Amino acid sequence: MRTAKAHPVAGWLRVEGRIYSATLDRILSDRDKQMLDDPSCSGLPPASRDWFWSVQLPRLVSDLKIREQVIERQAALAAMRQAIADQIRLQAGVLIEEQHQIDCEIALLEQVLM
């Protein structure tokens, strides 16, 4: 890749200028179509996002450099997901302990009230 730019749909993906330009043209076309129905729309058109995931990216992964980036992204997302899962387990453990202490105190109060 000579000059790599961040892909307009997936900023983590670095692509050649020709791919960037073709993608941007597609996004602008999709935006123009979307604005006919909803003049107040903003952001990436859903049609562009769908096209990227279902058509463009599957074609692009035949390029080994793109494929490597997709694999790296997948690994990075898996690591982020695992870190979140670890945080959830840690926080859940703390909350479960707090809940247990509350249950114990409720049981003691119920005992006193009997």
N, C-alpha and C positions, 0 to 999 in steps of 0.2 A: 504494500500500500504506500503510495507516494505521500499524499496529503490526506490524513484521516480527519474526519469531522464527526462530531457527535450526531448520531442518527436523530432526526426530528421527532420520531415517535418513542424510541428507546434510547435515551441519552447515554446509557452505559455502553452502547454499541458504537464502535468507531468504524466508519465506512469511507470509501473513496468519494471524491467530490461528485462524480457522475451519479452515484447511487443517492447521495444526499440531495442533489438537484432534482432527480426524477421523483424522489419521495416527496420533496417539498411541493413539486408541481401537483402531485396526486392529492396532497393535503389541501392545497388551495382550491383545487377543483371540487373536492368533497365539501369544503367549506362553502363554496359558492352555491352548490346544490342545496346544502342544508339551510342556507340563508333565505332561499326562496320560500321555504316553509316556516322558518323561524328567524326573522331578522335580528332578534336579540341574542341569538346563540353566541357562545364564546368557547374558547378552548379547542382542544383537538377534536375534530369531528369523529363520532363513533364509527362511521364508515371507514375512516383512515386507520383507526386502531384495529378494527376487525380485519381489514385488508392486510395490515402489517403481520398480524399473527397467523392468519390462515393462508396467505398467498406469498407475500414478500419474504418473510423470514424463512419459511421452509425452502424457498429457492436459494436464498443467500447462504444457507448452511452448507451448501456444496463447496463453497470456498473454505479452505482449511483455516485461514486466518479468522474468518467469521465464526466458523465452528468452534475454534478454540475460545473465542470470546463468549460464546453461548455457554460452553461448558464451564468456563470460569464464573460466569454470572450465576449459573445454576448452583455451583459450589458455594458461592458467596451468599446466595439466598438461603441455601440449606443451613449454612453456619448461622445466619441471622435468625432463622426459624428456631434452631436449636438453642440459641442464647435466650430467645424469648420463652421457650418451653422451660428452660432452667430457671428463669426468673419467676415464671408462674408457679413452678413447683416450690421454690423457695418461699415466695409470698404466701402460697396456699398453706404451706407448713406452718408459717407464723400465724395465719388466720385460724387454722384448725386448732392450734394450741390455745389461742385466745378464746375460741368458742368452747373448748373443753373447760377452761378455767371458769367461764361464765356458767356453763352447765353445772359445774361442781358447786358454785356459789348458790345457784338457783335451788339445787337439791338441798343444800344446807338450810336455806331460808324456808323452804317448804317443810323441812323437818321441824324447824322451830315453830312454825305456824300450826302444826298439828296438835 
